[in-house]
């Protein structure tokens, strides 16, 4: 958006230069015309880049740098090639553009871009004053008080840019998070309604199968029919149990996200999870390794972290329901940008192709024949609620690996 405004502004300035014609020095017109064209081309490039998949956060820094350098060069042309009657750069209305551009750096909502803009604008303003006083000192009609006021205005614009890039960014991020949470809650309510409908259907089927079972039980000579109805009844009860578990897990994930984030010591939770899993799967070697004293920030606090680790470690120990691993490791690793990775690896059968290909944004296929397919989806939901991530892959040589990355505490 700002690059679009810059392009329009440069186009207007280019047209203004055409109206001036020979009223000012031709060299200055040539400098400013070339600058306008270059800035328009750069603006178009930035717009195209921003609208493509190649856009990166560094593009904001580039855009701020283009603003600062372009503004400086436009004002510097006045200092280098003054017109008759010139009485100083601070007596020119164009000098106000430096204040506007310095403040506009904050609209990127990027602290890094605001820092770059602050350095470039402060350096540009100081250079303009120094060169103007040195080169055009005899014709300058302002003194130290005017320079001090202009310096205060520049610093105020820079400070305002910092406030916008931090506080406004925080508010925008908070609003976006609330919007995503509300959207997620809305989708979960729809899932609950859908689950309610499926549950009612399953209950009706169970009631019917129970009635048939009772009728068949009264006829002792109809054993095959009794077995068939009993099997159907068991299947419907299993489906009903799956629906109840699914609704419970979805509700838990939403409640965890709504409770907000909390700092949790990994060791306190991981030791308890590993102890429980070892007791449940005594034939599997479950080991906790790495920087277990690290702390992570997770939605729902210790309860959610327990849920995440229990889900992943238990699933690893269960394998695909037919083949189980002999060894499962839980590694706690420090990651860049003060983040922590929880890596669960096993030497079991690994993930099937359909599980690896499935999106983590919704319920996917299960790793086991009788699974619900909610495990990884719900782990990701809890991790994402705190700005974390989830990844999974098969390990070369056999086995699976799941990586949960969460914000951590600085060392």
C-alpha positions as CSV (number, residue, x, y, z in Angstrom):
1,X,0.0,0.0,0.0
2,X,2.8,2.4,1.0
3,X,4.7,1.6,-2.2
4,X,1.6,2.4,-4.2
5,X,1.3,5.8,-2.5
6,X,5.0,6.3,-3.2
7,X,4.6,5.5,-6.9
8,X,1.6,8.0,-7.2
9,X,3.5,10.7,-5.3
10,X,6.6,10.3,-7.6
11,X,4.3,10.5,-10.6
12,X,2.8,13.7,-9.4
13,X,6.3,15.1,-8.6
14,X,7.4,14.1,-12.1
15,X,4.5,16.0,-13.6
16,X,5.3,19.0,-11.4
17,X,8.8,19.1,-12.8
18,X,7.3,19.3,-16.3
19,X,5.3,22.4,-15.3
20,X,8.4,24.1,-13.7
21,X,10.3,23.8,-17.0
22,X,13.1,26.4,-16.9
23,X,12.0,28.2,-13.7
24,X,14.7,26.2,-11.8
25,X,18.1,24.9,-12.7
26,X,18.0,22.3,-15.5
27,X,20.5,20.1,-13.6
28,X,18.2,19.9,-10.6
29,X,15.2,19.0,-12.8
30,X,17.3,16.2,-14.4
31,X,18.3,14.9,-11.0
32,X,14.8,15.0,-9.5
33,X,13.2,13.6,-12.7
34,X,15.7,10.6,-12.7
35,X,15.0,10.1,-9.0
36,X,11.2,10.0,-9.5
37,X,11.5,7.5,-12.3
38,X,13.8,5.2,-10.3
39,X,11.5,5.4,-7.3
40,X,8.5,4.6,-9.4
41,X,10.2,1.6,-10.9
42,X,11.4,0.4,-7.4
43,X,7.8,0.9,-6.1
44,X,6.4,-1.2,-8.8
45,X,8.9,-3.9,-8.1
46,X,8.1,-3.9,-4.4
47,X,4.4,-4.1,-5.1
48,X,4.9,-7.0,-7.5
49,X,7.1,-8.7,-4.9
50,X,4.6,-8.2,-2.1
51,X,1.8,-9.7,-4.1
52,X,3.8,-12.8,-5.0
53,X,4.9,-15.8,-3.0
54,X,8.4,-14.4,-2.9
55,X,7.5,-11.7,-0.3
56,X,9.6,-11.9,2.9
57,X,9.7,-9.8,6.0
58,X,13.0,-8.3,4.7
59,X,10.9,-6.6,2.0
60,X,9.5,-4.2,4.7
61,X,13.1,-3.2,5.5
62,X,13.9,-2.7,1.8
63,X,10.7,-0.5,1.4
64,X,11.7,1.7,4.4
65,X,15.2,2.1,3.0
66,X,13.9,3.1,-0.4
67,X,11.7,5.8,1.3
68,X,14.6,7.1,3.4
69,X,17.2,7.2,0.6
70,X,14.7,8.6,-1.9
71,X,13.6,11.4,0.4
72,X,17.2,12.2,1.3
73,X,18.3,12.4,-2.4
74,X,15.3,14.6,-3.3
75,X,16.1,17.1,-0.6
76,X,19.9,16.8,-1.2
77,X,19.3,18.0,-4.8
78,X,18.0,21.3,-3.4
79,X,21.2,21.6,-1.3
80,X,23.5,20.8,-4.2
81,X,21.8,22.9,-6.8
82,X,20.0,25.8,-5.1
83,X,17.9,28.2,-7.0
84,X,18.1,32.0,-6.9
85,X,16.7,33.3,-3.7
86,X,17.4,30.0,-1.9
87,X,17.6,30.6,1.9
88,X,18.2,27.1,3.3
89,X,16.7,23.6,3.2
90,X,14.6,24.2,6.3
91,X,12.9,27.1,4.6
92,X,11.7,24.7,1.8
93,X,8.3,23.1,2.3
94,X,9.7,19.9,0.9
95,X,11.7,19.4,4.2
96,X,8.4,18.3,5.8
97,X,8.5,15.2,3.6
98,X,11.3,13.8,5.7
99,X,9.1,14.0,8.8
100,X,6.2,12.2,7.0
101,X,8.5,9.5,5.6
102,X,10.2,9.0,9.0
103,X,6.8,8.5,10.6
104,X,5.6,6.2,7.7
105,X,8.2,3.7,8.6
106,X,6.0,2.7,11.6
107,X,3.2,1.7,9.3
108,X,5.1,-1.4,8.3
109,X,4.5,-2.7,11.9
110,X,8.0,-4.1,11.8
111,X,10.5,-3.1,14.6
112,X,13.4,-4.0,12.3
113,X,12.1,-1.7,9.6
114,X,11.6,1.0,12.1
115,X,15.2,0.7,13.4
116,X,16.6,0.9,9.8
117,X,14.4,3.9,9.1
118,X,15.5,5.6,12.3
119,X,19.2,5.2,11.5
120,X,18.8,6.3,7.8
121,X,16.5,9.3,8.6
122,X,18.7,10.5,11.4
123,X,21.8,10.2,9.3
124,X,20.0,11.9,6.3
125,X,18.8,14.8,8.4
126,X,22.2,15.4,9.9
127,X,23.9,15.2,6.5
128,X,21.4,17.7,5.0
129,X,22.0,20.2,7.8
130,X,25.8,19.8,7.7
131,X,26.1,20.1,3.9
132,X,23.6,23.0,3.7
133,X,25.4,25.0,6.4
134,X,28.8,24.3,4.8
135,X,27.9,24.8,1.1
136,X,25.2,27.5,1.4
137,X,26.1,29.2,4.6
138,X,26.0,32.7,3.2
139,X,22.4,32.5,2.0
140,X,20.9,30.5,4.9
141,X,18.2,32.4,6.7
142,X,17.8,30.1,9.8
143,X,19.9,29.6,12.9
144,X,20.6,27.1,15.6
145,X,17.1,27.4,17.2
146,X,15.5,26.3,13.9
147,X,17.9,23.4,13.5
148,X,17.1,22.3,17.1
149,X,13.4,22.4,16.5
150,X,13.8,20.4,13.3
151,X,15.9,17.9,15.1
152,X,13.2,17.5,17.8
153,X,10.6,17.0,15.0
154,X,12.7,14.3,13.3
155,X,13.3,12.5,16.6
156,X,9.6,12.8,17.4
157,X,8.6,11.2,14.0
158,X,11.1,8.4,14.6
159,X,9.8,7.8,18.1
160,X,6.2,7.7,16.7
161,X,7.4,5.2,14.1
162,X,8.8,3.0,16.9
163,X,5.5,3.2,18.9
164,X,3.5,2.2,15.8
165,X,5.8,-0.6,14.9
166,X,5.7,-2.1,18.4
167,X,2.5,-1.2,20.2
168,X,0.2,-1.1,17.1
169,X,1.8,-4.3,15.9
170,X,1.0,-5.9,19.3
171,X,-2.6,-4.7,19.1
172,X,-2.9,-5.9,15.5
173,X,-1.4,-9.3,16.4
174,X,-3.7,-9.6,19.4
175,X,-6.7,-8.8,17.2
176,X,-5.6,-11.3,14.6
177,X,-5.1,-13.9,17.3
178,X,-8.5,-13.3,18.7
179,X,-10.0,-13.5,15.2
180,X,-8.3,-16.8,14.5
181,X,-9.4,-18.1,17.9
182,X,-13.0,-17.0,17.3
183,X,-12.9,-18.7,13.8
184,X,-11.5,-21.8,15.3
185,X,-14.1,-21.9,18.0
186,X,-16.8,-21.4,15.4
187,X,-15.5,-24.3,13.4
188,X,-15.3,-26.4,16.6
189,X,-18.9,-25.7,17.4
190,X,-19.9,-26.8,13.9
191,X,-17.9,-30.0,14.5
192,X,-19.7,-30.5,17.8
193,X,-23.0,-30.1,16.1
194,X,-22.0,-32.5,13.4
195,X,-20.7,-34.9,16.1
196,X,-24.0,-34.5,17.9
197,X,-25.9,-35.5,14.8
198,X,-23.6,-38.5,14.2
199,X,-23.9,-39.5,17.9
200,X,-27.7,-39.4,17.7
201,X,-27.5,-41.6,14.5
202,X,-25.2,-44.0,16.3
203,X,-27.5,-44.1,19.4
204,X,-30.4,-44.9,17.2
205,X,-28.5,-47.7,15.5
206,X,-27.4,-49.1,18.9
207,X,-31.0,-49.0,20.1
208,X,-32.1,-50.9,17.0
209,X,-29.3,-53.4,17.1
210,X,-30.0,-54.0,20.8
211,X,-33.6,-54.7,20.0
212,X,-32.6,-57.1,17.3
213,X,-30.1,-58.7,19.6
214,X,-32.7,-59.3,22.3
215,X,-35.1,-60.8,19.8
216,X,-32.4,-63.1,18.4
217,X,-31.4,-64.1,21.9
218,X,-35.0,-65.3,22.5
219,X,-34.5,-67.8,19.6
220,X,-31.9,-70.2,20.7
221,X,-31.8,-71.9,17.2
222,X,-30.7,-68.6,15.5
223,X,-27.1,-68.5,16.6
224,X,-25.6,-67.0,13.4
225,X,-28.1,-64.2,13.4
226,X,-27.2,-63.6,17.1
227,X,-23.5,-63.4,16.3
228,X,-24.1,-61.0,13.4
229,X,-26.3,-58.7,15.4
230,X,-23.8,-58.8,18.3
231,X,-21.0,-57.8,16.0
232,X,-23.0,-54.9,14.5
233,X,-23.8,-53.8,18.0
234,X,-20.2,-53.8,19.0
235,X,-19.2,-51.8,15.9
236,X,-21.8,-49.2,16.6
237,X,-20.7,-48.9,20.3
238,X,-17.1,-48.5,19.1
239,X,-18.2,-45.7,16.7
240,X,-20.2,-44.0,19.5
241,X,-17.1,-44.2,21.7
242,X,-15.0,-42.7,18.9
243,X,-17.4,-39.8,18.6
244,X,-17.4,-39.1,22.3
245,X,-13.6,-39.1,22.4
246,X,-13.4,-36.9,19.4
247,X,-15.8,-34.3,20.8
248,X,-13.9,-34.4,24.1
249,X,-10.5,-33.9,22.5
250,X,-11.7,-31.0,20.3
251,X,-13.3,-29.3,23.3
252,X,-10.1,-29.8,25.3
253,X,-7.9,-28.2,22.5
254,X,-10.2,-25.2,22.3
255,X,-10.3,-24.7,26.1
256,X,-6.5,-25.0,26.2
257,X,-6.2,-22.2,23.6
258,X,-8.7,-20.0,25.4
259,X,-6.9,-20.4,28.7
260,X,-3.9,-18.6,27.4
261,X,-0.2,-19.4,27.4
262,X,1.9,-20.3,30.4
263,X,5.5,-21.1,31.0
264,X,6.1,-24.8,31.9
265,X,9.2,-26.7,33.0
266,X,9.7,-29.5,30.6
267,X,11.3,-31.9,33.1
268,X,8.4,-31.8,35.5
269,X,6.0,-32.8,32.9
270,X,8.2,-35.1,30.7
271,X,9.4,-37.2,33.7
272,X,5.8,-37.9,34.7
273,X,4.7,-38.8,31.1
274,X,7.7,-41.1,30.6
275,X,7.0,-42.9,33.9
276,X,3.4,-43.5,33.0
277,X,4.2,-44.8,29.5
278,X,7.0,-47.1,30.8
279,X,4.5,-48.6,33.2
280,X,2.0,-49.1,30.4
281,X,4.5,-50.5,27.9
282,X,7.1,-52.4,30.0
283,X,8.7,-54.1,26.9
284,X,9.6,-50.8,25.2
285,X,12.7,-48.7,26.2
286,X,11.4,-45.2,26.6
287,X,14.2,-42.6,27.2
288,X,14.1,-38.8,28.0
289,X,17.2,-36.9,26.8
290,X,18.6,-33.5,26.0
291,X,18.0,-30.1,27.7
292,X,15.2,-31.3,29.9
293,X,15.6,-28.2,32.2
294,X,14.3,-25.9,29.4
295,X,11.0,-24.1,29.8
296,X,8.4,-23.7,27.1
297,X,5.4,-21.5,26.6
298,X,2.3,-23.5,25.8
299,X,-1.4,-22.8,25.6
300,X,-3.1,-24.4,28.6
301,X,0.1,-24.7,30.6
302,X,1.4,-28.0,32.1
303,X,-1.9,-29.8,31.4
304,X,-1.6,-29.2,27.7
305,X,2.1,-30.1,27.6
306,X,1.3,-33.3,29.4
307,X,-1.4,-34.0,26.8
308,X,0.9,-33.3,23.9
309,X,3.7,-35.5,25.2
310,X,1.4,-38.3,26.4
311,X,-0.3,-38.4,23.0
312,X,3.0,-38.5,21.0
313,X,4.9,-40.9,23.2
314,X,1.9,-43.3,23.6
315,X,1.2,-43.3,19.8
316,X,4.9,-44.0,19.2
317,X,4.8,-47.0,21.6
318,X,1.6,-48.3,20.0
319,X,3.1,-48.3,16.5
320,X,0.6,-49.1,13.8
321,X,-1.5,-51.3,16.1
322,X,0.2,-54.5,14.8
323,X,3.9,-53.8,15.1
324,X,5.4,-51.9,18.0
325,X,8.8,-50.3,18.4
326,X,11.5,-51.5,20.7
327,X,12.8,-48.1,21.6
328,X,11.3,-44.6,21.9
329,X,13.3,-41.4,22.7
330,X,12.1,-38.0,23.7
331,X,14.7,-35.3,23.0
332,X,14.5,-31.8,24.3
333,X,16.5,-29.5,22.0
334,X,17.2,-25.8,21.9
335,X,16.3,-24.1,18.6
336,X,17.1,-20.7,17.2
337,X,15.1,-17.6,18.3
338,X,14.7,-18.9,21.8
339,X,12.5,-21.8,20.8
340,X,12.5,-25.4,22.1
341,X,12.0,-28.6,20.1
342,X,10.4,-31.7,21.6
343,X,11.4,-34.6,19.3
344,X,9.8,-38.0,19.7
345,X,11.5,-40.8,17.7
346,X,10.9,-44.5,17.5
347,X,12.2,-47.5,15.6
348,X,8.8,-48.9,14.8
349,X,7.0,-49.3,11.4
350,X,6.8,-45.5,10.7
351,X,4.0,-43.5,9.2
352,X,2.0,-44.7,6.3
353,X,2.0,-42.7,3.1
354,X,-1.6,-41.4,3.6
355,X,-0.7,-40.1,7.1
356,X,2.3,-38.3,5.8
357,X,0.3,-36.8,2.9
358,X,-2.6,-35.7,5.1
359,X,-3.0,-32.1,6.1
360,X,-2.4,-31.2,9.8
361,X,-5.2,-28.6,9.6
362,X,-7.9,-31.1,10.1
363,X,-8.6,-34.6,11.3
364,X,-6.6,-37.0,9.2
365,X,-6.2,-40.8,8.8
366,X,-5.1,-42.7,11.8
367,X,-1.8,-44.5,12.3
368,X,-3.8,-47.5,13.7
369,X,-6.7,-49.4,12.3
370,X,-8.9,-48.5,15.3
371,X,-7.6,-44.9,15.8
372,X,-9.6,-41.7,15.5
373,X,-7.1,-39.7,13.5
374,X,-7.3,-36.8,15.9
375,X,-3.9,-37.2,17.7
376,X,-1.6,-35.1,15.5
377,X,-4.4,-32.7,14.6
378,X,-5.0,-31.9,18.3
379,X,-1.3,-31.7,19.2
380,X,-0.9,-29.2,16.4
381,X,-3.9,-27.2,17.6
382,X,-2.4,-26.8,21.0
383,X,1.1,-26.0,19.6
384,X,-0.3,-23.5,17.1
385,X,-2.3,-21.7,19.8
386,X,1.1,-20.5,21.2
387,X,2.8,-19.8,17.9
388,X,4.4,-23.3,17.8
389,X,4.5,-25.9,15.0
390,X,4.3,-29.6,14.4
391,X,6.1,-31.7,11.9
392,X,6.4,-35.4,11.2
393,X,8.4,-37.7,9.0
394,X,9.7,-41.3,8.7
395,X,13.3,-41.8,9.8
396,X,15.8,-43.3,7.4
397,X,16.4,-46.9,8.4
398,X,12.9,-47.3,9.9
399,X,10.8,-45.6,12.5
400,X,9.0,-42.3,12.8
401,X,9.8,-38.8,14.1
402,X,7.5,-36.1,15.3
403,X,8.8,-32.6,16.2
404,X,6.9,-30.1,18.2
405,X,8.4,-26.7,18.3
406,X,7.3,-24.2,21.0
407,X,8.4,-20.8,22.2
408,X,10.9,-21.1,25.0
409,X,12.5,-18.9,27.6
410,X,15.8,-17.0,26.8
411,X,18.8,-18.5,28.4
